Amino acid sequence: MLLTIFLLGALYVAFMAVLFASGANGITIAVIAGALFFFQLFTSDKIALAAMGVREVSPEQAPELHAMIERLCIQADLPKPKIGVIQTDMPNAFAMGRSQKSATVVATTGIMQRLEPAELEGVMAHELAHVMHRDVAVMTIASFFASIAALILQFGFFFGGSGDDDDSPGIFALILASLAVYVISFFLMQALSRQREFAADRGAAQLTGRPSALSSALMKISGTMERIPQSDLRAHTEMNAFYIVPASVKGSLMNIFSTHPPMEKRIAALQELEAQLQGAR
C-alpha cells in the first residue's frame, strides 16, 4: 500500500511539472483543484450514502447490530460510528467517512438475514478495519489528481491559457499528460483498493480472533451474489470499491481491473492467518 501511494505521489508530482511547463494557468488550476478537493473530502460520503438509500438506524431499531458494533469498537479502541441499513436482498456491507469520528458503517438487510452472528461479526469487523485505517480518506486523497486530470481532459483548452497557435504544443502536451495520469492513476487506484481489502480482512481476523468466520461469510456472500437478479446488482456496481464483495456475478476479466483481490486469495490469506493463530495458542 505504501509503495502504491508513493507511486501515485510521484505520478502527481510529474503531472504538476507538466502542467506548469505547458503554460497552464496555475491560479485557475489551484482554485478549481482546491474547491474540488474539499468537495470530495467533505461531501463524497454523504452523497454516496444518500444515493444508496442508506437509512440510519437507532439502537432500538437494530439492537443486535448496534451491540455487535459497539463491542467491536471497544476492542478496537474506536469511536462508535453511525450505523445504517439498506433495504435490499443483496448481501453486502461497507463503511464510509473521511475520519474515524465521522464514519458510517452500513449493512444490507440481505446480509443480516443470511449470515450467522459470528460471520456477521467478521464482516462488521472488516468494515471497522477500513475505518481504523482511514481508507476512505486515503482513497479520496489518492483519487484527487485523477479527478483533476479528468477535468483537464474535458476542458483542456480552458486550462491551457490563451489558445493562440504558439500555445498549441503546450496544450497538446497538457492533454496528453492528463490522459496518461488518468490511465495510470486508474490502475494504481485499483491496486490500492485491492490491498485495502487484504488489510481489512487481516484487521478483522485479528480483531475477532476468528479468521474462519470471515472466510465463511465471504464464501456465503459470494455464492449468494450469483442468485441475485442482474438488474439488482447493476444498481449497486458504482459502490463496488467500497463493498466487502463486489456486486457482480462474474469476476473481472483481468485482475488489474478489479477493485478486490480474487476471492480464493482472500480465503487463502485468512486460512494462513487461522493457522498462525491456532499455532500461537
C-alpha positions as semicolon CSV with decimal commas, in nm:
position;residue;x (nm);y (nm);z (nm)
1;M;0,000;0,000;0,000
2;L;0,284;0,238;0,083
3;L;0,453;0,159;-0,249
4;T;0,131;0,230;-0,440
5;I;0,077;0,559;-0,258
6;F;0,442;0,653;-0,327
7;L;0,395;0,580;-0,698
8;L;0,076;0,788;-0,702
9;G;0,263;1,073;-0,534
10;A;0,547;1,054;-0,785
11;L;0,298;1,049;-1,071
12;Y;0,123;1,360;-0,942
13;V;0,450;1,550;-0,891
14;A;0,535;1,477;-1,254
15;F;0,183;1,583;-1,353
16;M;0,218;1,919;-1,179
17;A;0,553;1,975;-1,352
18;V;0,392;1,912;-1,691
19;L;0,103;2,147;-1,606
20;F;0,334;2,438;-1,540
21;A;0,573;2,352;-1,822
22;S;0,282;2,354;-2,068
23;G;0,188;2,707;-1,962
24;A;-0,132;2,611;-1,784
25;N;-0,295;2,882;-1,577
26;G;-0,163;2,798;-1,231
27;I;-0,409;3,017;-1,039
28;T;-0,709;2,870;-1,220
29;I;-0,586;2,517;-1,158
30;A;-0,519;2,589;-0,789
31;V;-0,865;2,741;-0,731
32;I;-1,055;2,465;-0,908
33;A;-0,836;2,191;-0,760
34;G;-0,880;2,327;-0,407
35;A;-1,257;2,353;-0,444
36;L;-1,280;2,003;-0,591
37;F;-1,060;1,855;-0,318
38;F;-1,268;1,994;-0,031
39;F;-1,589;1,899;-0,210
40;Q;-1,465;1,540;-0,247
41;L;-1,333;1,517;0,107
42;F;-1,632;1,662;0,290
43;T;-1,930;1,560;0,077
44;S;-1,845;1,244;-0,117
45;D;-1,951;1,011;0,167
46;K;-2,279;1,198;0,225
47;I;-2,364;1,191;-0,145
48;A;-2,284;0,819;-0,167
49;L;-2,492;0,732;0,139
50;A;-2,789;0,930;0,010
51;A;-2,758;0,779;-0,339
52;M;-2,756;0,426;-0,195
53;G;-3,069;0,488;0,011
54;V;-2,898;0,427;0,345
55;R;-3,128;0,462;0,645
56;E;-2,959;0,536;0,977
57;V;-3,088;0,306;1,250
58;S;-3,102;0,359;1,624
59;P;-3,016;0,102;1,896
60;E;-3,390;0,046;1,939
61;Q;-3,437;-0,031;1,568
62;A;-3,135;-0,263;1,535
63;P;-3,029;-0,364;1,887
64;E;-2,819;-0,669;1,790
65;L;-2,628;-0,485;1,517
66;H;-2,560;-0,189;1,748
67;A;-2,445;-0,416;2,032
68;M;-2,212;-0,608;1,799
69;I;-2,051;-0,295;1,655
70;E;-2,023;-0,129;1,995
71;R;-1,842;-0,435;2,132
72;L;-1,602;-0,440;1,836
73;C;-1,536;-0,067;1,872
74;I;-1,442;-0,113;2,237
75;Q;-1,198;-0,390;2,139
76;A;-1,052;-0,176;1,857
77;D;-1,047;0,145;2,065
78;L;-1,258;0,324;1,803
79;P;-1,538;0,577;1,849
80;K;-1,870;0,415;1,767
81;P;-1,973;0,506;1,409
82;K;-2,318;0,581;1,281
83;I;-2,494;0,264;1,173
84;G;-2,702;0,242;0,858
85;V;-2,909;-0,020;0,680
86;I;-3,003;-0,061;0,313
87;Q;-3,324;-0,242;0,228
88;T;-3,204;-0,486;-0,037
89;D;-3,178;-0,862;-0,077
90;M;-2,817;-0,831;-0,193
91;P;-2,589;-0,940;0,094
92;N;-2,319;-0,676;0,144
93;A;-2,168;-0,414;0,374
94;F;-1,943;-0,110;0,353
95;A;-1,802;0,180;0,554
96;M;-1,792;0,550;0,470
97;G;-1,646;0,861;0,630
98;R;-1,340;1,082;0,599
99;S;-1,233;1,019;0,961
100;Q;-1,290;0,778;1,246
101;K;-1,525;1,025;1,416
102;S;-1,741;1,082;1,106
103;A;-1,767;0,719;0,994
104;T;-2,081;0,530;0,899
105;V;-2,094;0,151;0,881
106;V;-2,367;0,009;0,661
107;A;-2,516;-0,340;0,628
108;T;-2,785;-0,458;0,389
109;T;-3,092;-0,641;0,514
110;G;-2,983;-0,928;0,290
111;I;-2,655;-0,982;0,474
112;M;-2,816;-0,962;0,817
113;Q;-3,072;-1,227;0,719
114;R;-2,822;-1,471;0,565
115;L;-2,518;-1,470;0,794
116;E;-2,469;-1,636;1,128
117;P;-2,381;-1,398;1,416
118;A;-2,009;-1,490;1,409
119;E;-1,998;-1,438;1,030
120;L;-2,172;-1,103;1,053
121;E;-1,932;-1,001;1,330
122;G;-1,642;-1,079;1,096
123;V;-1,795;-0,862;0,824
124;M;-1,857;-0,572;1,062
125;A;-1,500;-0,605;1,194
126;H;-1,378;-0,585;0,832
127;E;-1,566;-0,258;0,783
128;L;-1,438;-0,118;1,113
129;A;-1,085;-0,207;0,999
130;H;-1,143;0,017;0,696
131;V;-1,244;0,294;0,938
132;M;-0,940;0,224;1,156
133;H;-0,710;0,252;0,853
134;R;-0,885;0,573;0,737
135;D;-0,930;0,408;0,399
136;V;-1,199;0,643;0,268
137;A;-0,982;0,949;0,328
138;V;-0,679;0,774;0,173
139;M;-0,877;0,679;-0,139
140;T;-1,026;1,028;-0,166
141;I;-0,684;1,192;-0,150
142;A;-0,532;0,932;-0,382
143;S;-0,805;0,988;-0,643
144;F;-0,782;1,367;-0,625
145;F;-0,538;1,430;-0,910
146;A;-0,711;1,168;-1,123
147;S;-1,022;1,386;-1,092
148;I;-0,820;1,694;-1,191
149;A;-0,676;1,506;-1,489
150;A;-1,026;1,408;-1,599
151;L;-1,137;1,770;-1,563
152;I;-0,846;1,893;-1,775
153;L;-0,926;1,634;-2,040
154;Q;-1,274;1,785;-2,065
155;F;-1,162;2,149;-2,055
156;G;-0,805;2,129;-2,184
157;F;-0,812;2,450;-2,384
158;F;-0,957;2,643;-2,091
159;F;-0,670;2,531;-1,867
160;G;-0,417;2,580;-2,142
161;G;-0,421;2,956;-2,143
162;S;-0,485;3,189;-2,430
163;G;-0,538;2,928;-2,703
164;D;-0,303;3,103;-2,954
165;D;-0,122;2,895;-3,214
166;D;0,204;2,931;-3,022
167;D;0,039;2,767;-2,724
168;S;-0,096;2,468;-2,915
169;P;0,202;2,237;-2,846
170;G;0,173;2,321;-2,475
171;I;-0,199;2,249;-2,471
172;F;-0,144;1,924;-2,661
173;A;0,123;1,816;-2,409
174;L;-0,111;1,907;-2,123
175;I;-0,394;1,695;-2,262
176;L;-0,162;1,400;-2,328
177;A;-0,019;1,426;-1,976
178;S;-0,370;1,442;-1,829
179;L;-0,472;1,132;-2,022
180;A;-0,161;0,945;-1,906
181;V;-0,218;1,049;-1,544
182;Y;-0,583;0,942;-1,559
183;V;-0,499;0,598;-1,704
184;I;-0,202;0,528;-1,475
185;S;-0,397;0,654;-1,172
186;F;-0,681;0,418;-1,256
187;F;-0,456;0,112;-1,241
188;L;-0,272;0,230;-0,929
189;M;-0,605;0,305;-0,758
190;Q;-0,732;-0,044;-0,839
191;A;-0,413;-0,190;-0,691
192;L;-0,451;0,027;-0,380
193;S;-0,815;-0,079;-0,346
194;R;-0,720;-0,449;-0,358
195;Q;-0,456;-0,403;-0,089
196;R;-0,712;-0,222;0,128
197;E;-0,927;-0,536;0,121
198;F;-0,639;-0,764;0,223
199;A;-0,552;-0,525;0,508
200;A;-0,915;-0,503;0,625
201;D;-0,954;-0,883;0,614
202;R;-0,644;-0,921;0,828
203;G;-0,756;-0,645;1,066
204;A;-1,097;-0,810;1,108
205;A;-0,944;-1,152;1,172
206;Q;-0,712;-1,011;1,437
207;L;-0,993;-0,813;1,598
208;T;-1,234;-1,106;1,630
209;G;-0,973;-1,380;1,661
210;R;-1,178;-1,591;1,416
211;P;-1,048;-1,567;1,058
212;S;-1,259;-1,874;0,969
213;A;-1,581;-1,685;1,047
214;L;-1,489;-1,411;0,798
215;S;-1,386;-1,675;0,541
216;S;-1,724;-1,842;0,579
217;A;-1,901;-1,506;0,543
218;L;-1,709;-1,417;0,226
219;M;-1,786;-1,752;0,064
220;K;-2,152;-1,727;0,158
221;I;-2,184;-1,370;0,026
222;S;-2,001;-1,458;-0,296
223;G;-2,217;-1,767;-0,352
224;T;-2,539;-1,579;-0,283
225;M;-2,442;-1,299;-0,522
226;E;-2,481;-1,540;-0,815
227;R;-2,850;-1,581;-0,734
228;I;-2,928;-1,209;-0,712
229;P;-3,100;-1,070;-1,026
230;Q;-2,862;-0,884;-1,258
231;S;-3,086;-0,575;-1,251
232;D;-3,044;-0,553;-0,872
233;L;-2,667;-0,597;-0,897
234;R;-2,630;-0,328;-1,165
235;A;-2,792;-0,077;-0,930
236;H;-2,501;-0,123;-0,689
237;T;-2,197;-0,154;-0,917
238;E;-2,085;0,207;-0,864
239;M;-2,016;0,120;-0,499
240;N;-1,807;-0,190;-0,578
241;A;-1,484;-0,035;-0,448
242;F;-1,641;0,004;-0,102
243;Y;-1,839;-0,320;-0,069
244;I;-1,683;-0,615;0,110
245;V;-1,765;-0,825;-0,200
246;P;-1,825;-0,663;-0,543
247;A;-2,186;-0,652;-0,659
248;S;-2,127;-0,868;-0,964
249;V;-2,178;-1,229;-1,055
250;K;-1,859;-1,274;-1,258
251;G;-1,511;-1,157;-1,164
252;S;-1,312;-0,916;-1,371
253;L;-1,158;-1,045;-1,693
254;M;-0,823;-0,927;-1,564
255;N;-0,724;-0,883;-1,200
256;I;-0,570;-0,541;-1,272
257;F;-0,919;-0,407;-1,347
258;S;-1,068;-0,540;-1,023
259;T;-1,132;-0,336;-0,708
260;H;-1,100;-0,653;-0,496
261;P;-0,847;-0,938;-0,480
262;P;-0,963;-1,276;-0,616
263;M;-1,183;-1,446;-0,357
264;E;-0,959;-1,753;-0,346
265;K;-0,660;-1,535;-0,249
266;R;-0,857;-1,367;0,029
267;I;-0,968;-1,705;0,164
268;A;-0,613;-1,844;0,142
269;A;-0,475;-1,545;0,335
270;L;-0,737;-1,589;0,607
271;Q;-0,670;-1,964;0,629
272;E;-0,299;-1,890;0,671
273;L;-0,378;-1,643;0,947
274;E;-0,608;-1,900;1,113
275;A;-0,323;-2,149;1,117
276;Q;-0,091;-1,889;1,270
277;L;-0,341;-1,804;1,543
278;Q;-0,401;-2,171;1,624
279;G;-0,027;-2,233;1,636
280;A;0,016;-1,948;1,882
281;R;-0,244;-2,087;2,122
